[in-house]
Amino acid sequence: IRVKFTDTQVLMGQNLTLECFALGNPIPQIQWWKVEGSLPSNSELLNMNSVLRLTNIQPEDEGVYVCEARNSKARDRVEGRLTVHAHPYWIEATNDTMQDIGSDLIWRCEAGGKPQPTYRWFRNGEIVSGARFRMSRGELRISRLILQDSGMYQCVTENKHGSLYSNAELKVL
């Protein structure tokens, strides 16, 4: 008996067909399971269990799947890891804000996704920079606000699957 199945990456929301080929005499019986859990409810077995179809894949479908073929003479199994990736999605987007002159501002812009998204901040279309500006992941800190800090700000978050943009206006009073 020979079983073939490989590690797979898929984007959240997509469908996936995993195939397990097994040859032998007598014809082997094929069984699938997920390590540390049961097969997802969005799965179905086809072609005498040689095909495992997953629809609308979600992060919880990620894990190690096992295909085992067995007959009266032998048994073989293989494990393959399913990794679920995701476009960036907003957890917390920026909102228009009014702040007092001389105060400090903390603006949060948080996104999920896999791989973890990166962040960039812009003010009036130009990358944010300067000694009073601190950026850490999706957070922008501006110390000792001045009137010239007023403007349109944009948080951009991206990974290899896409980008998101959140725009907000800062008014320093």
N, C-alpha and C positions, 0 to 999 in steps of 0.2 A: 504494500500500500504506500502511495506517495501522496502527500497533501501539500497544497500550495496556496498561500495567502500572505499578503504583505502589509506593512504599516501604511496607513492612509491618513491624509489630511483632507478636511472638507469644510466648507463655509457654512455657518449656521443658517438654517432654513432650506438648505439644499437637500436633495435626495441622494442616496448612495446605494449601490449594489455591490455586495461582497460575495465573491465566488470561492468555493472550496472544491477543487478538483481532486478526486480520489479514484484510482484505478486499482483493481485487484480481482482475484478469482478465489472464492465467490465475490460477487459485487458487494463492496462495503456499504454499510449504513453510515450516514453522516449526521452528526449532531453538533449544534452550536450552543454556546453559552457565553455570558459576559462574566469576567472575573470580578468579584466583589459586587455582585448585583445580578439581577435577572435581565433577560433581553428586554429592550424598551417596548413600551406599548405601541409605538409607531413602527414596529418591525413585523415582517412576515417572511415565512420560509417557503421557497418555491423549488421546483425541479428536484423532487425527492430530497429536500433539505440541502441541496448543494448550493443554493443561492439564498443569501440573507439580504433582504431589501429593507432599508431604513428610509422613512419619508419625513420631511420637515425636521431635519436634525437640529437638536438643541444641545446646549452645553452639557447637560446631564447625561447625554448619550456617549460622551467621551469616556474612553477606558480601553481595557484590553479585552479583545474578543478571541474566543477559542473555537476552532473547528477541529472536530475529531472524527476520523473515519475508522471503522472497525468491521472486521469480518471474523469468521471462525478461526482464521490462521494468524491474523496480525491486527495490530492497532497502531495508528499514527495520529499525531495531533500537532497543530501549529497555533501559535499565538500571534496576533497582530494588534498593534495599538492604533486606535482611532483618535485623532486629535481634531477637535472642533475649533475652527477659527471664526472670528466675527468682525464685521465692519465696525468702525467706531460708532458708539451711540452715547447720547447725553445722559449723564447721571445728574449733573447740575450745570446749567448754562448761565451765562452772565445776564444781568438785568440792568436797566438804566438806573443810575445812582446820582444823588446829590450829596455833596460832602462840604463841610466847612473848610475854609482856607486854614492852613496850618495843621490840619488833622492828618491822621494816617488812614490809608485805605487798604483793605484786604478784599480782593475780588477773586472769587473762586469760579473755576471753569473745570468741571470734572467729567471725564468720559471713560467708558469701558470699551472693551474690544480685545481681540486676541490676534496677533501679538498686541501687548499693551501699547496704546497710542502715545505719541510724543506731542508736545505742545509748543506753540509759538504765539506771542502777543504782538499786536500792531496798534499804533495810535495814528489816526488819520492816514492810514495806508502805509505807514513806515514802521519798521521793526522797533519795538520799545527798547530803549537803552538809556543808561545814565546811572549816576551814583545813588539816586533816591529810589531807583526801581529795582526790585528783587523778584525774580521768577523762580519758582520751584514747582516742578511738574505743572499742574494746571492752575497754580495760584500766583496772582500778581499782587505785590505789595508796593505801595507808593508811600514814602514817608514825607511828612511836612508838605502837604499839597499847596500848590500855587495856582493862580488863575490860569496860567498857560498849560496846566495839566488837563484842562477841560478839552473835550473832544470826543470823537467816535473811536471806540476801542473794539478790537476784534480778537477773539481767541480762536486759534486754528489748531485742531487736533487731527492727527492722521496716523494711520498704519498702512501696511502694504495693500490693504483692501479698500482704502478710501479715505476721505477727508470730511470733516464737519467744520462749520463756521458759526460762531455765536457773536453777534454784534450788540453793543450797548453804548449808551452815551453817558459820559461823566460830566457833571456840571459842578464846578467848584464855586462856592458862594462866599 
